[in-house]
Amino acid sequence: KVATQMRDPTPSPPPGWDELTPREQEILRLIATGASNREIANTLYISEKTVKNHVTHILSRLNVRDRTQAAILANSMLGNFSDN
């Protein structure tokens, strides 16, 4: 594994990233910018309740306690995956 990482310096996505739906990935990116549920809902033209449901799934799949941890994880790892 170390040899593979040395050959391919591109980091892996965070654990659980592949389990997120494209919409959840989009919401996680917005969480990382500091957007509130209401701001996310307005940006994506969905209800605030739908955002809350997505956030619950994101936290569970990434195995984090709260949106702050999710934002920290996203900011530290997703810069290289922002186009995925």
C-alpha positions in Angstrom: 0.0 0.0 0.0 2.8 2.4 0.8 4.5 1.7 -2.5 1.2 2.4 -4.3 0.8 5.7 -2.4 4.3 6.7 -3.4 3.6 6.0 -7.0 0.2 7.7 -6.9 0.4 10.8 -4.7 -3.3 11.5 -5.2 -5.0 10.9 -1.8 -7.9 8.7 -1.5 -11.4 10.1 -0.9 -12.4 10.2 2.8 -13.9 7.0 4.2 -17.6 6.8 3.4 -17.3 9.3 0.4 -18.1 6.6 -2.1 -21.2 5.7 -0.1 -22.6 9.2 -0.5 -25.0 9.9 -3.3 -24.1 12.7 -5.7 -26.6 15.0 -4.0 -25.1 14.2 -0.5 -21.7 15.0 -1.9 -23.0 18.3 -3.2 -24.5 19.1 0.2 -21.3 18.1 2.0 -19.4 20.6 -0.2 -21.9 23.3 0.8 -21.6 22.3 4.4 -17.8 22.7 4.1 -18.3 26.3 2.9 -20.3 27.1 6.1 -23.7 27.2 4.5 -26.7 26.7 6.8 -29.5 24.2 6.0 -31.6 27.0 4.8 -28.9 28.4 2.5 -28.3 24.9 1.1 -32.1 24.4 0.6 -32.3 27.7 -1.3 -29.2 27.0 -3.4 -30.4 23.5 -4.4 -34.1 24.4 -4.6 -35.1 21.7 -2.1 -36.8 21.9 1.3 -35.0 22.5 4.5 -36.4 19.2 5.8 -34.8 17.4 2.8 -31.5 19.0 3.6 -31.7 17.8 7.2 -32.4 14.3 6.0 -29.4 14.4 3.7 -27.2 15.8 6.5 -28.3 12.9 8.8 -27.3 10.4 6.1 -24.0 12.2 5.5 -23.0 12.2 9.2 -23.9 8.5 9.5 -22.0 7.5 6.4 -18.9 9.5 7.2 -19.0 8.3 10.8 -18.9 11.8 12.3 -20.8 13.4 15.2 -21.9 16.7 13.7 -21.7 19.0 10.7 -18.6 20.7 12.1 -16.7 17.4 11.9 -18.1 16.8 8.4 -17.0 20.3 7.3 -13.5 19.7 8.7 -13.3 16.4 6.9 -14.6 17.8 3.7 -12.2 20.8 3.9 -9.2 18.7 4.6 -9.9 16.0 2.0 -12.2 17.2 -0.7 -10.1 19.9 -2.3 -8.6 17.2 -4.6 -12.1 15.7 -5.3 -14.1 18.9 -5.9 -14.8 17.9 -9.5 -16.0 14.4 -8.7 
